[in-house]
Amino acid sequence: MKAPESVDEGMAMADDEGLARVSAKAQEAEARVRAAHAEDRDRLAKAVVGAKARASERTGELHRRAAEGQAEGAEGWAQVKSGWHRHVARARQKRADRAARHDAEAARREVRFAESYAADAIDFALSAIDEAEYAVLEALLARREADRAEQDLD
């Protein structure tokens, strides 16, 4: 990768790379889910443990960044992230509680809950991707407008 020639180009490259990471992460998750359909119960359970670990790691990373206050507007995002963390913790606790039950009705309720939770997580991720695209484009526009204003001063 060539070095950026300007701050504007550097910002665009970083943004493009960020969106590329989002896309690659989504493709990896999709591939793992597709592969999981063919797995036996034990391998599927291992896949669930791996996905949970990745999600927990990402959540921890988001909390660390919010705590460090690395970005402007971190307070608003910190509230969103904190709310998401509480939601994830409650959902995981419900999952753990329900997993302890072995009767058929509990299993059916668990399926409904798990599928609903998965749909909600997908909706949240899609919304986050849309918001990321908007934020990247808005930052790029702000950079262009700042560059234009600076040129007008010359």
C-alpha positions as CSV (number, residue, x, y, z in Angstrom):
1,M,0.0,0.0,0.0
2,K,1.4,3.4,-0.9
3,A,1.7,6.1,1.7
4,P,-1.0,8.8,1.5
5,E,0.1,12.0,-0.1
6,S,-2.2,14.2,2.0
7,V,-4.1,14.1,5.2
8,D,-7.3,13.9,3.1
9,E,-6.0,10.9,1.2
10,G,-4.8,9.3,4.5
11,M,-8.2,9.7,6.0
12,A,-9.9,8.2,2.9
13,M,-7.6,5.2,3.0
14,A,-8.2,4.6,6.7
15,D,-11.9,4.9,6.2
16,D,-11.9,2.6,3.2
17,E,-9.8,0.1,5.1
18,G,-12.3,0.2,8.0
19,L,-15.2,-0.5,5.8
20,A,-13.2,-3.3,4.1
21,R,-12.6,-4.8,7.6
22,V,-16.4,-4.7,8.3
23,S,-17.1,-6.4,5.0
24,A,-14.5,-9.0,5.5
25,K,-15.7,-9.7,9.0
26,A,-19.3,-10.1,7.8
27,Q,-18.1,-12.5,5.0
28,E,-16.1,-14.6,7.6
29,A,-19.1,-14.8,9.9
30,E,-21.4,-15.8,7.0
31,A,-19.0,-18.5,5.9
32,R,-18.7,-19.9,9.5
33,V,-22.5,-19.9,9.9
34,R,-23.0,-21.7,6.5
35,A,-20.4,-24.3,7.5
36,A,-22.0,-24.8,10.9
37,H,-25.2,-26.1,9.2
38,A,-23.3,-29.2,8.3
39,E,-21.5,-29.7,11.6
40,D,-22.5,-32.3,14.3
41,R,-23.7,-31.1,17.7
42,D,-20.2,-31.1,19.3
43,R,-18.5,-29.2,16.5
44,L,-21.5,-26.7,16.5
45,A,-21.1,-26.2,20.2
46,K,-17.4,-25.5,19.7
47,A,-18.3,-23.0,17.0
48,V,-20.7,-21.3,19.4
49,V,-18.0,-21.0,22.1
50,G,-15.6,-19.5,19.5
51,A,-18.2,-17.0,18.3
52,K,-19.0,-16.0,21.9
53,A,-15.3,-15.5,22.6
54,R,-14.9,-13.3,19.5
55,A,-18.0,-11.3,20.4
56,S,-16.8,-10.9,24.0
57,E,-13.3,-9.8,22.8
58,R,-14.9,-7.2,20.5
59,T,-17.2,-5.9,23.3
60,G,-14.2,-5.6,25.6
61,E,-12.3,-3.7,23.0
62,L,-15.2,-1.3,22.5
63,H,-15.4,-0.8,26.3
64,R,-11.7,-0.1,26.5
65,R,-11.8,2.5,23.7
66,A,-14.8,4.2,25.2
67,A,-13.1,4.3,28.6
68,E,-10.0,5.8,27.1
69,G,-12.1,8.4,25.3
70,Q,-10.1,8.0,22.1
71,A,-12.7,9.6,19.8
72,E,-14.7,12.8,19.9
73,G,-18.3,12.0,20.7
74,A,-17.2,9.0,22.7
75,E,-19.8,9.7,25.4
76,G,-22.8,9.0,23.1
77,W,-21.1,5.9,21.7
78,A,-20.2,4.8,25.2
79,Q,-23.8,4.8,26.1
80,V,-24.8,2.8,23.0
81,K,-22.0,0.3,23.7
82,S,-22.8,0.1,27.4
83,G,-26.5,-0.5,26.5
84,W,-25.4,-3.2,24.0
85,H,-23.1,-4.8,26.6
86,R,-26.0,-5.0,29.1
87,H,-28.3,-6.4,26.4
88,V,-25.7,-9.1,25.5
89,A,-25.1,-10.0,29.2
90,R,-28.9,-10.4,29.8
91,A,-29.3,-12.4,26.6
92,R,-26.4,-14.7,27.5
93,Q,-27.8,-15.1,31.0
94,K,-31.2,-16.1,29.7
95,R,-29.5,-18.5,27.3
96,A,-27.5,-20.1,30.2
97,D,-30.6,-20.3,32.3
98,R,-32.6,-21.9,29.5
99,A,-29.9,-24.3,28.6
100,A,-30.1,-25.8,32.0
101,R,-33.7,-27.0,31.3
102,H,-34.0,-30.2,29.4
103,D,-37.8,-30.6,28.7
104,A,-39.1,-30.2,25.1
105,E,-41.1,-27.1,25.8
106,A,-38.0,-25.4,27.2
107,A,-36.1,-26.5,24.2
108,R,-38.7,-25.0,21.9
109,R,-38.7,-21.7,23.9
110,E,-34.9,-21.7,23.6
111,V,-35.1,-22.0,19.8
112,R,-37.5,-19.1,19.6
113,F,-35.4,-17.0,21.9
114,A,-32.1,-17.9,20.1
115,E,-33.6,-17.2,16.7
116,S,-35.1,-13.9,17.8
117,Y,-31.8,-12.9,19.4
118,A,-29.9,-13.8,16.2
119,A,-32.3,-11.7,14.1
120,D,-32.0,-8.7,16.5
121,A,-28.1,-9.0,16.5
122,I,-28.2,-9.0,12.6
123,D,-30.5,-6.0,12.6
124,F,-28.1,-4.2,15.0
125,A,-25.1,-5.1,12.8
126,L,-26.8,-3.9,9.7
127,S,-27.7,-0.6,11.3
128,A,-24.1,-0.3,12.6
129,I,-22.8,-0.8,9.0
130,D,-25.1,1.9,7.7
131,E,-24.1,4.2,10.5
132,A,-20.4,3.5,9.8
133,E,-20.9,4.3,6.1
134,Y,-22.7,7.5,6.9
135,A,-19.9,8.5,9.4
136,V,-17.1,7.8,7.0
137,L,-18.8,9.7,4.2
138,E,-19.6,12.6,6.5
139,A,-16.0,12.7,7.7
140,L,-14.8,12.7,4.1
141,L,-17.1,15.5,3.2
142,A,-16.0,17.5,6.3
143,R,-12.4,17.1,5.2
144,R,-13.2,18.2,1.7
145,E,-15.1,21.3,3.0
146,A,-12.2,22.1,5.3
147,D,-9.7,21.8,2.5
148,R,-11.9,24.1,0.3
149,A,-12.2,26.7,3.0
150,E,-8.5,26.6,3.5
151,Q,-7.9,27.1,-0.2
152,D,-10.4,30.0,-0.2
153,L,-8.2,31.7,2.4
154,D,-5.2,31.5,0.1
